[in-house]
């Protein structure tokens, strides 16, 4: 059996949080959450922060973001410097 065959035959088990996303610790120490399709959602320095941030993000996606979030801001400074 080649390495590719061995890797494809191994099923990786993940801990699903709220049956909506999973988290993984990256090799450089950060934590990243992924949805069921494998799309990266939130990255943070601790597991607790990524779980909390992902729950907040998914709630916003599900319920819709507040109307005020559609406002835009200009990134330039007016006047003479």
N, CA, C and O atoms as CSV, one atom per row, in Angstrom:
chain,resi,resn,atom,element,x,y,z
A,1,UNK,N,N,0.853,-1.187,0.000
A,1,UNK,CA,C,0.000,0.000,0.000
A,1,UNK,C,C,0.892,1.242,0.000
A,1,UNK,O,O,1.801,1.359,0.823
A,2,UNK,N,N,0.630,2.162,-0.922
A,2,UNK,CA,C,1.416,3.388,-0.989
A,2,UNK,C,C,0.958,4.355,0.087
A,2,UNK,O,O,-0.086,4.160,0.709
A,3,UNK,N,N,1.746,5.397,0.301
A,3,UNK,CA,C,1.390,6.410,1.302
A,3,UNK,C,C,0.083,7.119,0.948
A,3,UNK,O,O,-0.728,7.414,1.825
A,4,UNK,N,N,-0.112,7.390,-0.345
A,4,UNK,CA,C,-1.338,8.062,-0.771
A,4,UNK,C,C,-2.565,7.216,-0.464
A,4,UNK,O,O,-3.583,7.725,0.004
A,5,UNK,N,N,-2.458,5.906,-0.735
A,5,UNK,CA,C,-3.569,5.002,-0.454
A,5,UNK,C,C,-3.837,4.909,1.042
A,5,UNK,O,O,-4.986,4.875,1.480
A,6,UNK,N,N,-2.760,4.869,1.813
A,6,UNK,CA,C,-2.897,4.778,3.258
A,6,UNK,C,C,-3.545,6.038,3.818
A,6,UNK,O,O,-4.439,5.954,4.659
A,7,UNK,N,N,-3.094,7.219,3.351
A,7,UNK,CA,C,-3.653,8.479,3.829
A,7,UNK,C,C,-5.111,8.635,3.437
A,7,UNK,O,O,-5.907,9.143,4.227
A,8,UNK,N,N,-5.483,8.207,2.226
A,8,UNK,CA,C,-6.861,8.355,1.793
A,8,UNK,C,C,-7.782,7.365,2.487
A,8,UNK,O,O,-8.976,7.630,2.622
A,9,UNK,N,N,-7.250,6.224,2.931
A,9,UNK,CA,C,-8.092,5.239,3.595
A,9,UNK,C,C,-8.303,5.554,5.071
A,9,UNK,O,O,-9.251,5.052,5.675
A,10,UNK,N,N,-7.438,6.374,5.660
A,10,UNK,CA,C,-7.592,6.742,7.063
A,10,UNK,C,C,-8.650,7.827,7.183
A,10,UNK,O,O,-8.598,8.838,6.482
A,11,UNK,N,N,-9.597,7.614,8.063
A,11,UNK,CA,C,-10.616,8.632,8.305
A,11,UNK,C,C,-10.234,9.376,9.575
A,11,UNK,O,O,-9.958,8.769,10.609
A,12,UNK,N,N,-10.224,10.685,9.480
A,12,UNK,CA,C,-9.860,11.489,10.622
A,12,UNK,C,C,-11.119,11.858,11.389
A,12,UNK,O,O,-12.103,12.308,10.803
A,13,UNK,N,N,-11.084,11.668,12.688
A,13,UNK,CA,C,-12.210,12.006,13.547
A,13,UNK,C,C,-11.998,13.403,14.121
A,13,UNK,O,O,-10.897,13.752,14.548
A,14,UNK,N,N,-13.050,14.183,14.125
A,14,UNK,CA,C,-12.978,15.534,14.655
A,14,UNK,C,C,-14.010,15.694,15.749
A,14,UNK,O,O,-15.021,14.992,15.776
A,15,UNK,N,N,-13.749,16.615,16.643
A,15,UNK,CA,C,-14.737,16.984,17.656
A,15,UNK,C,C,-15.586,18.102,17.060
A,15,UNK,O,O,-15.098,19.208,16.832
A,16,UNK,N,N,-16.853,17.808,16.812
A,16,UNK,CA,C,-17.763,18.801,16.250
A,16,UNK,C,C,-18.367,19.596,17.388
A,16,UNK,O,O,-18.871,19.022,18.353
A,17,UNK,N,N,-18.319,20.907,17.281
A,17,UNK,CA,C,-18.852,21.794,18.303
A,17,UNK,C,C,-20.197,22.295,17.824
A,17,UNK,O,O,-20.318,22.815,16.715
A,18,UNK,N,N,-21.214,22.136,18.667
A,18,UNK,CA,C,-22.592,22.524,18.349
A,18,UNK,C,C,-23.074,21.864,17.057
A,18,UNK,O,O,-24.001,22.362,16.418
A,19,UNK,N,N,-22.468,20.776,16.678
A,19,UNK,CA,C,-22.785,20.056,15.442
A,19,UNK,C,C,-22.762,20.993,14.221
A,19,UNK,O,O,-23.492,20.779,13.253
A,20,UNK,N,N,-21.919,22.026,14.281
A,20,UNK,CA,C,-21.868,23.012,13.202
A,20,UNK,C,C,-20.451,23.271,12.692
A,20,UNK,O,O,-20.275,23.598,11.518
A,21,UNK,N,N,-19.441,23.132,13.545
A,21,UNK,CA,C,-18.068,23.414,13.140
A,21,UNK,C,C,-17.101,22.605,13.986
A,21,UNK,O,O,-17.459,22.071,15.035
A,22,UNK,N,N,-15.865,22.526,13.504
A,22,UNK,CA,C,-14.803,21.844,14.235
A,22,UNK,C,C,-13.621,22.792,14.388
A,22,UNK,O,O,-13.499,23.763,13.641
A,23,UNK,N,N,-12.759,22.515,15.343
A,23,UNK,CA,C,-11.561,23.333,15.540
A,23,UNK,C,C,-10.336,22.435,15.482
A,23,UNK,O,O,-10.379,21.263,15.858
A,24,UNK,N,N,-9.251,23.013,15.004
A,24,UNK,CA,C,-7.971,22.309,14.925
A,24,UNK,C,C,-6.870,23.248,15.377
A,24,UNK,O,O,-6.905,24.447,15.104
A,25,UNK,N,N,-5.889,22.685,16.075
A,25,UNK,CA,C,-4.710,23.471,16.407
A,25,UNK,C,C,-3.730,23.353,15.257
A,25,UNK,O,O,-3.417,22.250,14.808
A,26,UNK,N,N,-3.251,24.483,14.783
A,26,UNK,CA,C,-2.300,24.517,13.679
A,26,UNK,C,C,-0.902,24.244,14.210
A,26,UNK,O,O,-0.664,24.332,15.415
A,27,UNK,N,N,0.001,23.921,13.335
A,27,UNK,CA,C,1.357,23.565,13.772
A,27,UNK,C,C,2.091,24.734,14.413
A,27,UNK,O,O,3.028,24.512,15.180
A,28,UNK,N,N,1.699,25.964,14.127
A,28,UNK,CA,C,2.375,27.131,14.699
A,28,UNK,C,C,1.689,27.610,15.971
A,28,UNK,O,O,2.066,28.646,16.519
A,29,UNK,N,N,0.675,26.866,16.457
A,29,UNK,CA,C,0.088,27.147,17.761
A,29,UNK,C,C,-1.254,27.853,17.751
A,29,UNK,O,O,-1.912,27.923,18.789
A,30,UNK,N,N,-1.677,28.374,16.621
A,30,UNK,CA,C,-2.982,29.021,16.567
A,30,UNK,C,C,-4.073,27.978,16.382
A,30,UNK,O,O,-3.790,26.824,16.058
A,31,UNK,N,N,-5.316,28.385,16.588
A,31,UNK,CA,C,-6.471,27.510,16.421
A,31,UNK,C,C,-7.327,28.059,15.290
A,31,UNK,O,O,-7.479,29.274,15.161
A,32,UNK,N,N,-7.890,27.170,14.464
A,32,UNK,CA,C,-8.748,27.561,13.348
A,32,UNK,C,C,-10.009,26.712,13.380
A,32,UNK,O,O,-9.960,25.514,13.659
A,33,UNK,N,N,-11.147,27.355,13.087
A,33,UNK,CA,C,-12.403,26.617,13.000
A,33,UNK,C,C,-12.758,26.406,11.538
A,33,UNK,O,O,-12.416,27.217,10.678
A,34,UNK,N,N,-13.454,25.299,11.266
A,34,UNK,CA,C,-13.852,24.918,9.915
A,34,UNK,C,C,-15.315,24.495,9.925
A,34,UNK,O,O,-15.773,23.856,10.873
A,35,UNK,N,N,-16.051,24.849,8.870
A,35,UNK,CA,C,-17.429,24.383,8.765
A,35,UNK,C,C,-17.436,22.957,8.232
A,35,UNK,O,O,-16.374,22.372,8.019
A,36,UNK,N,N,-18.623,22.390,8.012
A,36,UNK,CA,C,-18.721,20.989,7.581
A,36,UNK,C,C,-18.167,20.761,6.186
A,36,UNK,O,O,-17.798,19.637,5.845
A,37,UNK,N,N,-18.103,21.814,5.371
A,37,UNK,CA,C,-17.538,21.688,4.026
A,37,UNK,C,C,-16.022,21.853,4.029
A,37,UNK,O,O,-15.385,21.695,2.987
A,38,UNK,N,N,-15.431,22.168,5.183
A,38,UNK,CA,C,-13.992,22.324,5.290
A,38,UNK,C,C,-13.493,23.739,5.085
A,38,UNK,O,O,-12.284,23.962,5.032
A,39,UNK,N,N,-14.402,24.707,4.968
A,39,UNK,CA,C,-14.012,26.100,4.782
A,39,UNK,C,C,-13.563,26.689,6.119
A,39,UNK,O,O,-14.254,26.551,7.129
A,40,UNK,N,N,-12.404,27.346,6.117
A,40,UNK,CA,C,-11.911,27.997,7.324
A,40,UNK,C,C,-12.791,29.174,7.706
A,40,UNK,O,O,-13.183,29.966,6.849
A,41,UNK,N,N,-13.103,29.291,8.995
A,41,UNK,CA,C,-13.998,30.350,9.446
A,41,UNK,C,C,-13.276,31.403,10.282
A,41,UNK,O,O,-13.216,32.570,9.893
A,42,UNK,N,N,-12.732,31.002,11.421
A,42,UNK,CA,C,-12.128,31.951,12.359
A,42,UNK,C,C,-10.794,31.374,12.830
A,42,UNK,O,O,-10.679,30.167,13.043
A,43,UNK,N,N,-9.792,32.229,12.991
A,43,UNK,CA,C,-8.501,31.833,13.546
A,43,UNK,C,C,-8.227,32.682,14.768
A,43,UNK,O,O,-8.480,33.887,14.766
A,44,UNK,N,N,-7.705,32.047,15.825
A,44,UNK,CA,C,-7.404,32.771,17.059
A,44,UNK,C,C,-6.236,32.101,17.766
A,44,UNK,O,O,-5.775,31.035,17.358
A,45,UNK,N,N,-5.772,32.730,18.815
A,45,UNK,CA,C,-4.612,32.242,19.542
A,45,UNK,C,C,-4.960,31.132,20.528
A,45,UNK,O,O,-4.099,30.312,20.849
A,46,UNK,N,N,-6.215,31.084,21.023
A,46,UNK,CA,C,-6.619,30.030,21.955
A,46,UNK,C,C,-7.841,29.291,21.427
A,46,UNK,O,O,-8.586,29.809,20.595
A,47,UNK,N,N,-8.032,28.092,21.915
A,47,UNK,CA,C,-9.181,27.282,21.504
A,47,UNK,C,C,-10.486,27.941,21.950
A,47,UNK,O,O,-11.454,27.988,21.192
A,48,UNK,N,N,-10.505,28.444,23.175
A,48,UNK,CA,C,-11.711,29.071,23.701
A,48,UNK,C,C,-12.109,30.297,22.883
A,48,UNK,O,O,-13.293,30.526,22.638
A,49,UNK,N,N,-11.132,31.074,22.468
A,49,UNK,CA,C,-11.418,32.275,21.685
A,49,UNK,C,C,-11.942,31.934,20.299
A,49,UNK,O,O,-12.827,32.619,19.787
A,50,UNK,N,N,-11.405,30.881,19.683
A,50,UNK,CA,C,-11.880,30.513,18.350
A,50,UNK,C,C,-13.292,29.925,18.427
A,50,UNK,O,O,-14.098,30.158,17.526
A,51,UNK,N,N,-13.604,29.173,19.477
A,51,UNK,CA,C,-14.960,28.636,19.636
A,51,UNK,C,C,-15.948,29.779,19.843
A,51,UNK,O,O,-17.001,29.811,19.206
A,52,UNK,N,N,-15.619,30.708,20.722
A,52,UNK,CA,C,-16.491,31.859,20.988
A,52,UNK,C,C,-16.665,32.723,19.738
A,52,UNK,O,O,-17.783,33.118,19.407
A,53,UNK,N,N,-15.579,33.012,19.055
A,53,UNK,CA,C,-15.642,33.834,17.851
A,53,UNK,C,C,-16.415,33.171,16.724
A,53,UNK,O,O,-17.129,33.844,15.980
A,54,UNK,N,N,-16.279,31.859,16.593
A,54,UNK,CA,C,-17.004,31.138,15.547
A,54,UNK,C,C,-18.491,31.114,15.846
A,54,UNK,O,O,-19.309,31.278,14.940
A,55,UNK,N,N,-18.854,30.910,17.120
A,55,UNK,CA,C,-20.279,30.952,17.487
A,55,UNK,C,C,-20.873,32.320,17.175
A,55,UNK,O,O,-21.987,32.399,16.657
A,56,UNK,N,N,-20.153,33.397,17.479
A,56,UNK,CA,C,-20.618,34.750,17.187
A,56,UNK,C,C,-20.774,34.949,15.680
A,56,UNK,O,O,-21.780,35.492,15.223
A,57,UNK,N,N,-19.789,34.514,14.920
A,57,UNK,CA,C,-19.811,34.659,13.461
A,57,UNK,C,C,-20.982,33.895,12.848
A,57,UNK,O,O,-21.713,34.438,12.020
A,58,UNK,N,N,-21.162,32.646,13.250
A,58,UNK,CA,C,-22.239,31.832,12.683
A,58,UNK,C,C,-23.618,32.361,13.067
A,58,UNK,O,O,-24.562,32.273,12.281
A,59,UNK,N,N,-23.735,32.912,14.278
A,59,UNK,CA,C,-25.006,33.526,14.680
A,59,UNK,C,C,-25.305,34.730,13.794
A,59,UNK,O,O,-26.446,34.915,13.371
A,60,UNK,N,N,-24.308,35.542,13.513
A,60,UNK,CA,C,-24.485,36.694,12.631
A,60,UNK,C,C,-24.862,36.284,11.224
A,60,UNK,O,O,-25.700,36.929,10.593
A,61,UNK,N,N,-24.260,35.224,10.725
A,61,UNK,CA,C,-24.588,34.729,9.386
A,61,UNK,C,C,-26.023,34.208,9.358
A,61,UNK,O,O,-26.765,34.465,8.411
A,62,UNK,N,N,-26.405,33.481,10.392
A,62,UNK,CA,C,-27.733,32.878,10.439
A,62,UNK,C,C,-28.835,33.924,10.610
A,62,UNK,O,O,-29.851,33.875,9.916
A,63,UNK,N,N,-28.639,34.856,11.520
A,63,UNK,CA,C,-29.681,35.833,11.841
A,63,UNK,C,C,-29.580,37.105,11.022
A,63,UNK,O,O,-30.516,37.904,11.007
A,64,UNK,N,N,-28.486,37.302,10.355
A,64,UNK,CA,C,-28.268,38.541,9.617
A,64,UNK,C,C,-27.569,39.554,10.514
A,64,UNK,O,O,-27.809,39.608,11.720
A,65,UNK,N,N,-26.720,40.337,9.919
A,65,UNK,CA,C,-25.969,41.332,10.680
A,65,UNK,C,C,-26.835,42.572,10.873
A,65,UNK,O,O,-27.729,42.822,10.064
A,66,UNK,N,N,-26.594,43.351,11.921
A,66,UNK,CA,C,-27.388,44.572,12.170
A,66,UNK,C,C,-27.307,45.546,10.997
A,66,UNK,O,O,-26.341,45.541,10.234
A,67,UNK,N,N,-28.319,46.366,10.868
A,67,UNK,CA,C,-28.382,47.345,9.780
A,67,UNK,C,C,-27.183,48.288,9.789
A,67,UNK,O,O,-26.720,48.699,8.725
A,68,UNK,N,N,-26.680,48.634,10.953
A,68,UNK,CA,C,-25.559,49.585,11.054
A,68,UNK,C,C,-24.283,49.053,10.416
A,68,UNK,O,O,-23.382,49.833,10.106
A,69,UNK,N,N,-24.186,47.757,10.215
A,69,UNK,CA,C,-22.959,47.202,9.649
A,69,UNK,C,C,-22.795,47.539,8.167
A,69,UNK,O,O,-21.730,47.314,7.591
A,70,UNK,N,N,-23.851,48.079,7.548
A,70,UNK,CA,C,-23.749,48.424,6.133
A,70,UNK,C,C,-23.113,49.798,5.914
A,70,UNK,O,O,-22.814,50.168,4.779
A,71,UNK,N,N,-22.909,50.544,6.979
A,71,UNK,CA,C,-22.266,51.854,6.837
A,71,UNK,C,C,-20.810,51.678,6.458
A,71,UNK,O,O,-20.154,50.729,6.888
A,72,UNK,N,N,-20.318,52.588,5.660
A,72,UNK,CA,C,-18.909,52.539,5.297
A,72,UNK,C,C,-18.213,53.781,5.843
A,72,UNK,O,O,-18.842,54.812,6.083
A,73,UNK,N,N,-16.939,53.663,6.028
A,73,UNK,CA,C,-16.140,54.749,6.563
A,73,UNK,C,C,-14.998,55.018,5.612
A,73,UNK,O,O,-14.461,54.107,4.982
A,74,UNK,N,N,-14.636,56.290,5.519
A,74,UNK,CA,C,-13.540,56.661,4.650
A,74,UNK,C,C,-12.242,56.559,5.427
A,74,UNK,O,O,-12.176,56.959,6.589
A,75,UNK,N,N,-11.221,56.031,4.797
A,75,UNK,CA,C,-9.953,55.794,5.468
A,75,UNK,C,C,-8.934,56.897,5.249
A,75,UNK,O,O,-7.751,56.680,5.509
A,76,UNK,N,N,-9.343,58.078,4.778
A,76,UNK,CA,C,-8.398,59.161,4.564
A,76,UNK,C,C,-8.650,60.260,5.584
A,76,UNK,O,O,-9.755,60.413,6.103
A,77,UNK,N,N,-7.616,61.004,5.852
A,77,UNK,CA,C,-7.711,62.117,6.790
A,77,UNK,C,C,-7.915,63.395,5.985
A,77,UNK,O,O,-7.147,63.698,5.072
A,78,UNK,N,N,-8.959,64.136,6.336
A,78,UNK,CA,C,-9.215,65.400,5.640
A,78,UNK,C,C,-8.373,66.522,6.237
A,78,UNK,O,O,-7.946,66.439,7.388
A,79,UNK,N,N,-8.145,67.538,5.476
A,79,UNK,CA,C,-7.396,68.689,5.987
A,79,UNK,C,C,-5.931,68.608,5.628
A,79,UNK,O,O,-5.469,67.671,4.976
A,80,UNK,N,N,-5.222,69.615,6.075
A,80,UNK,CA,C,-3.794,69.704,5.782
A,80,UNK,C,C,-3.011,69.122,6.942
A,80,UNK,O,O,-3.296,69.409,8.105
A,81,UNK,N,N,-2.035,68.312,6.623
A,81,UNK,CA,C,-1.205,67.710,7.683
A,81,UNK,C,C,0.117,68.388,7.816
A,81,UNK,O,O,0.927,68.002,8.659
